[in-house]
Amino acid sequence: MSETTFKLNEQQVAGFMACGATFAESETDIAGAVKAFVGLVTVGKNGSYINGSFVEDLNSPKVHKVPDWDLWVAGMDEVKRGYAKVKGLSNIDNDAVKGMWKRFTRNVSDLHGISKPAKPTETGKAKAEQRSKALIAKEELAKRDEEDLQAEITELSAKPSKENLKKASKLVDALAYKQKQANKDFDDEIKALKKEIKEQITKCEDLALLQDISNMLD
């Protein structure tokens, strides 16, 4: 899709214009308009976040909702038109509309942590594929036992040739990734258990049992 060929359907146009109209009517209660905009510009893509940036990988089992460049750019003009229509402005190329868009996207960022994505390029796609392959290789190394990785790192470091240091660096990176994932899994288990306990406590009507739980947590 390119900037000149991509077209929104009628439902998308109406949705984006409604966001702009709502923002024009009131800027004090715009959470709904911002949420609607985020829903319109984000799509589910397979991949992972690497150093804070999303890397698409069709082979990844993980699906993330990420902003799409074409939807963002096309939707931007419709949001502006919706705003201009309510404000009685004849066009969207003026300071009032430009200022509105800055305020609107600031709210999108503040409330949902989303900003305009980078325009996809052939170079960007190539780099994304390269990062994706590197991540897959790292994940494969991270499947090995921690002791095994440590032992090979020590062995390679004892013979510090350029090739050995390069291999050791990849193993160190994989070991750090493995430990980070282990900590994440542990945190996820704690969150799930807390949620389960909270639900059970909410349903509990036994005063003595609730007092015992309270005493245990003090």
Secondary structure, 3 states (H helix, E strand, C coil): CCCCCCCCCHHHHHHHHHHHHHHHHCCCCCHHHHHHHHHHHEEEEEEEEECCEEEECCCCCCEEEEECHHHHHHHHHHHHHHHHHHHCCCCCCCHHHHHHHHHHHHHHHHHHCCCCCCCCCHHHHHHHHHHHHHHHHHHHHHCCCHHHHHHHHHHHHHCCCHHHHHHHHHHHHHHHHHHHHHHHHHHHHHHHHHHHHHHHHHHCCCHHHHHHHHHHHC
